[in-house]
């Protein structure tokens, strides 16, 4: 399946509003409900080098590894935490991956994951329990990069034959997205104005891919975005694709950098984002490396209109999380100096 790129130049020239967005301002979030949550550890050790994201099915907990030592995804037994299989194994084989974005797309049935290899320029579909399939060819992504004059970092097959891409440089210096549906027009969204918080040497791509989280809900109608450097948080309406994307919410929970360019501290924002059709679950740090060097303890839960729902204070540091709203459970990867990373869970009824 190839991504059609015929209309990219038209979008670059005519499709985007080039007017400067108003400057993003710091948002002081007010939480009406603040509660504590205690996690229970699984007995099994967790042999995932650097967990970065996760999701849960009826029988499995799947954890994504940022470094990809052996593989980029590890499937564990949901109830015991024991390893079942790996997929998106690291390598140059036809069903292997050299590098992945931390943003994947999970199917409605929770049985397949779409992963983009930004080194080999391939969008791949992996069956969690079985056969792995290459979804599209390398040339289509390379064509898209050629016309955008940038570097494609993320590609999603949102629905039907609609493809959704983000990247660095070229058209992405001023725009967030390229959308393709057959031979129809592309659409793009103006980048947020972060000039107030960046030096002349900084680029927005340093925030957007330093890293950042972009999670799409199961209905493929909404997406939540959050940066690791600083707390830039956005919600996008995808329901009008491929005609346009609407930015519903833009919040900045903390500044990305403190101090001069040569001597400054990064203030960490989001450690992970997980979404359902009802809510956005985030792990938020808000500290710099001097104040906190062990990930996040704050679980901030948002409604899809961007309003705060609940703030949970964890009893341990957390690296990533996922939620099963049917069984009313939160699963997460905890961290301490003694055990390093380990799998935990806690009961939680948001409603």
Secondary structure as GFF3:
##gff-version 3
##sequence-region A 1 351
A	DSSP	alpha_helix	8	10	.	.	.	ID=ss1
A	DSSP	pi_helix	11	15	.	.	.	ID=ss2
A	DSSP	beta_strand	34	37	.	.	.	ID=ss3
A	DSSP	beta_strand	40	41	.	.	.	ID=ss4
A	DSSP	beta_strand	51	56	.	.	.	ID=ss5
A	DSSP	beta_strand	60	65	.	.	.	ID=ss6
A	DSSP	beta_strand	71	77	.	.	.	ID=ss7
A	DSSP	beta_strand	83	89	.	.	.	ID=ss8
A	DSSP	beta_strand	105	106	.	.	.	ID=ss9
A	DSSP	beta_strand	112	117	.	.	.	ID=ss10
A	DSSP	beta_strand	122	127	.	.	.	ID=ss11
A	DSSP	beta_strand	132	134	.	.	.	ID=ss12
A	DSSP	alpha_helix	138	148	.	.	.	ID=ss13
A	DSSP	beta_strand	151	159	.	.	.	ID=ss14
A	DSSP	beta_strand	162	168	.	.	.	ID=ss15
A	DSSP	three_ten_helix	170	173	.	.	.	ID=ss16
A	DSSP	beta_strand	178	181	.	.	.	ID=ss17
A	DSSP	three_ten_helix	195	197	.	.	.	ID=ss18
A	DSSP	alpha_helix	204	208	.	.	.	ID=ss19
A	DSSP	beta_strand	212	216	.	.	.	ID=ss20
A	DSSP	beta_strand	222	227	.	.	.	ID=ss21
A	DSSP	beta_strand	232	237	.	.	.	ID=ss22
A	DSSP	beta_strand	246	252	.	.	.	ID=ss23
A	DSSP	beta_strand	257	259	.	.	.	ID=ss24
A	DSSP	beta_strand	264	266	.	.	.	ID=ss25
A	DSSP	beta_strand	270	275	.	.	.	ID=ss26
A	DSSP	beta_strand	279	284	.	.	.	ID=ss27
A	DSSP	beta_strand	296	303	.	.	.	ID=ss28
A	DSSP	beta_strand	308	324	.	.	.	ID=ss29
A	DSSP	beta_strand	329	336	.	.	.	ID=ss30
A	DSSP	beta_strand	340	347	.	.	.	ID=ss31
###
